[in-house]
Amino acid sequence: MPITQVAFPLDSVLMASAPALAAPLPFVTLAADGSFEVCEEAAAYLRQIRGDVAVVAIAGLYRTGKSFLLNLLLGRETRDLFDVGATVNACTKGVWIWGQPVASTNFKHLSKDTTVLFMDTEGLGSTQRSQTQDTRIFALALLLSSMFIYNSRGVIDASAIEDLSLVVNLTKYIQAKAHAEEDGSDLSMFFPDFLWVVRDFTLQLEEEGRKVTSREYFESALKQQPPLTDEIVQKNKIRSLLSTFFPSRDCVTMVRPLTDEALLRDLIRQPYESLRPEFREQMDVLKKKLATELKPKTMMSKVLNGAMLVSLTENYVAAFNSGSSPVISSVWDRVLESQCDEALDSAKQVFQDTLKDAVAEKTST
């Protein structure tokens, strides 16, 4: 995807909220040797954001329509969208971002100086990536977001639970503190709200003849099953970890946007009004949920700004590239240290400028 150059005004550092991006920007990419790299253009954009940031990240298996869903959340009138394709190959590579000021959205419950960031991630399960890379991309999306959307197709059954098996490996790749709990339960305080969006949903939301909500349907899928086989035991472990890691969780089910297979292959070019009314109603439910429930990104009860988000990312990426597991508490200490250094440098500059002006004024008189 060609990237539109974003102009950064000289006085942008004084802005609480950065200007809207003209197009998506790659934020974290994978080099040929498999290492992660933080892209400077996106980092420079984020460092401008002095106010709070609220981050919506989306992840899921590749070719399940994650980017299309994000484009709908951003608004179909946007010209340069997250990349969407109709082939079997993954479109999004690494992690991409798109930010826009809250003033142009419906997030009325957030402060006016908050910037909402939308984060698209490379699809899981692609033959182009290893399971280790998949897990690290998944972990990055979790650690950087305040709302995490897991996108899948069909239903939440045993197979869908199995597709989330990488949650079992999260404790191998990230730790809350130096002496972390073995079951990873202490990670939950650092993880975002979890929203499972089930696309192309065909079932009736009923259980034993009673209508149920999408949330109740999700909770039912997380119930432990009789451990009759090793396979069921493994899936029960995934269910347990999902419940432990994400105490704040919900679900939205959505029908297929179109019934015509040929039009589906060219979905991005179809007018929004031509999509099924039921799909558009469910899209409104999803938008309303974001508009009322999205929160600023916090760490250790501290709300993050753009520079802190970049510093977090750089530290996580450095740990992954060194082959070690990032310890969240230690990473946070380094972020705070970086913020203190920046504040000290800024104070020194203000002092020097003030002293210089005072000397110049005294000399002129």
C-alpha positions, 0 to 999 in steps of 0.5 A: 500500500502506498503511504501518504506523507504526513506533514507534521507542523512545527508547533504540533508538540504543543497540541494535546491531540495530534492531527488525523493521519492521512493514511495508515502507517506501518508501526512495527514491521518484521525484517528479513531476519525475523526481527521486529523494527519500530518504524520512525514515521509512525513513532514520530506521529505518536510522539506528538500526542501529548494528551491521552491515547485510547487504542483499539487493536484487532487480531485474528486468523489471516484472511478473516476480514480484520482490515475491512472491519476496521475500515468500517469503524473508521468510516467508508468515506475515508480514501486511504484505507487499511489494505484489504484483499480477496486472495488467500494471502495475508494483506497486513504485515506486522502492526499498522496504525491509524489515529484520529482526534476524538473530536471527529468521532463519537467517543463523547465519554473521553476527554477532548484531548484524547486521541483514538488510535486504531491498530491493525495486525498481521493475520495469525496462522499465515504460512509466512510467519512462525508461531513464535512471531504470531504470538509476539504480534498477538502479545504486542497488540494486547500490551499496547491496546485498551480494547482488543478485538478478536475477529473470527468467522463462523461460530465459537466452537471447539475449533474456534477455541483451538484457534486461540491456542497461542494464549497458552504460550503468552506466559512464555513470551511476556511476564508481569514481574520478575517473579511472576505467577506460573499460571500468568494470572498477574498478566490480567491487570495489564491486558485490555478489554477483550471483544470477540467479534464473530463474523458470518454468524449463522446460528440463532442466539438461543440456548435450551429454547431461551434467547441469549445475548452474544455475551452469554453465548461467549460465556457458555463457550468458555465453560469447562467440558468433561476432560475425557480426552487430552484434546479436551483438556488442552481446550479447557486450558485455553478456556480457563486462560481466556477467562483469567486473562480477560475478566472484562470481555464481551462478544458481538455476532455479525451476519455475512455482509452480502449473500452474493459470493462474487460481490463478497470477493469485491466487498471493499468496493460495495456501497455500504448501503448495499450491505445486508440491513442486519449486518449494518444494524450489528455494525451499529451495535459494535460502533456504539460499544466502542463509543461508550466503552473504549478507555484510555490506555493505562499502565500502573494506573497511569494514563499513557500519552503517545510518547509513552506508547512509543517507549513501551513498544520500543522496549517490548520489541528490544526484548523480543529481538534479544530472545528474552521475555519482556518483564512488564514491570521492568519495561514500565520502569524504563518508560518512566525513566525515559519520561523523566530524562525528557522532562529534565532535558526540557527544563534545562532548555527552558532554563538556558533560554530564559537565562539567555534572554535575561542576559541579552536584555541586560546587555541591551540596556 
